[in-house]
């Protein structure tokens, strides 16, 4: 990452995620009164006084706990601190100084990172003196804030920006956003961990360990990739509590953010209707799509044609999948995982490919000569010329004297013919039919 990074740390339920949402200007982190809602660290982009930086929200830190989830969260916070240029230590101004705050402060001193101390939940900030009790933590002037209503956040960000290292905006580069989606417990976090080469996300055998959409950054073959690992999508009828509901919304928003979606399917369970729904949603949104069949090492009695037969069955259910690359991997062993990165670059490149107008019309003419449009009674249906009008996904406008009378079957014929000329692997291809001189 070229932008500096600010990590938000603190014990559980002091308002870290609320402050995170306040800083980045949205609500990408789930906020709840239940301690421990944030389990992983996740990223968001922020800007203040012309400075652009990443903000990292982390789970509630309990330094001495031996609970397995608390230990895992401590590991995540350690990763966040290793990446951070500045740390915001959040404490609860209503409850006052807590021994856990002191333990966290001691850990931060060992990390040797600039620390800004945010005393949160001071809604009556102008009259409050509670922040002064926190001087003894040794991080200079405590900054009183109310993340819920926004009081003091500007002064806090001023202090953060003062401590950021120099940043050259010319270093910013194009990044491919990759949403890793799929049903719960298909191995999405394990797969991202394997791709990143570190235990970036919590992994547990029970479904639903990942609740938020989490951003992780990787550079591969000179290209910057931003992986958005998401909570597993379930049918809405099975979303029972508010955290699961909001996680479902986060996943759908991750698809909206993404240029490429990696759909992770559990090979031992097969591709279910829910997987097809996710694939269809990504495809209709215009994302590039890759289907990763995970846990392939656990499939017994497979032969050289097992994968091909499975794909043919899926294409019969969802014909657009014939244009989507499949890769069969094991996140556990690393089998063929690197192939996913190559496919991401290939799909992203194809999604942004632009075809010269002369070539488009050459291919269209050949398709018309091979198979003319079906005719309805009355005026003859003519396709006059075509051009590519957009990328991401590739979109072609075809001018016709009767644009509303081109049958769906013939439109599919044109799409297939265009793809024979320009495969656009893993990317949707859209056709728009318009009349001569129309503004549609």
C-alpha positions, 0 to 999 in steps of 0.5 A: 500500500502506498497510502499511510495507515491508521489503526484504531485499537482499544478494549471491547465496546469502547466505540472503535467501529463507531469512530471508524465509521465516523472517520471514513464517512459511512457505515461499512463496519457493523456497530452493535452494543454486543462486545466483540462484534468486530472480530477481524481488522478491516480497511476503509479509505479516508481523507482529511485536510487533503491527506488520503490514508487507510483506516483499520478497525480492529477487534476488542483487545483483551491482553490477558484473556486465554479465550480462543477468540480473544487470542485470535483477535490479539493476533489480528491487532498485532498485524494491524500495528505492524502495518500502522503508521499512526495508532488511535487508542480509543478509551471509554470516557464514561467508564474512566480509566480501566486496567485493560487500557493500561495494559494496551498502552504498555503494548503500544509503547513497545510497538513504537508507533505514534499514538493519538489517545481518543477518549470516546463517549463524551457527548457533553464534551464542552462541559466534560473533564473526564478526558484528563484522567487519561493523562497517566497513560503517557500519550500526551493530550487526550482528545475528547470525542463523541464518535456517535455524534461527531463531536471532537472528531475534527480535532482528533483527525487534525492530530492524526494527520500531523503524525502521518508520514509524508505521502506523495499523491503521485504514488497512488495507482490503479487497484483491482477490487476483488470481492471474495464471495460465497456461502458460509464456510466454503473456505473464503478466509482460508483462501485469502490467507493463502493468497496473502501469505499470512493469517490475515483473517480469522479462520474457524471451522464454524460457519459465520466467523467472518462478519464484515467485508474485510479489505486486504491489499496485495501486489502481484505482477506489478498490479495492486489488488484489493481483496474484499473478504465477505461474510457468507451469503445465506438465503434471507429466510435463514438470516435470524439476527441483526448481525447476520442481516447486516453482514448479508447487506455488506456482502451485496455491497462488496459485489457492488464495489468489486471489479472482479468477484471470486465465487468460492464453492465447497467442492464437497457440497457442490454448487447449490442454488445459493451459489448460482444466485450469488454468481448471477447477482455479480454477473448482472451487476457487471462484475468479472467472475471467477468460480473457485472450487475449493477443498478439491483435495477432499473430493473422493473418486474423482477422475479426469472428467469430473470437473468437466461434467460438473461444469456442463451441468452448471452451464445447463442451469446458468448458460452465462457460466460457459464464459466464466473460468473455473479453477479447482483448488485447495486453500489448505494445501495451496494446490493451484491457488496461485492460478487465481491471481493470474485469472484475476489479472486476465479477467480484469484486463478483458473487462477493460478491453476496447475493440476498434469500431472497424473490427466490431463491424467486420465481425457483425457483418460476418455474423449477419452473412452467416445468419440473418435476423429473423423477420416479422411481418412488415418492415424488414429488420436490419442491423446497420452498424455497431460500436463499443460504447463502454468497458467494464463490462464491455458494452456494444451498441447496435443500430437497427431500423427496428431495435425492439424487434430483435429476438432474444435468441438472435441477441444470444447468437450475436453475443456468442459470435462476439465472444468467439472474436473477443473472449472477454474471459469471465466478463459480462458482455452487453448489447444495446439495440438502438435506432439511428439517431436515437439518444438511447 
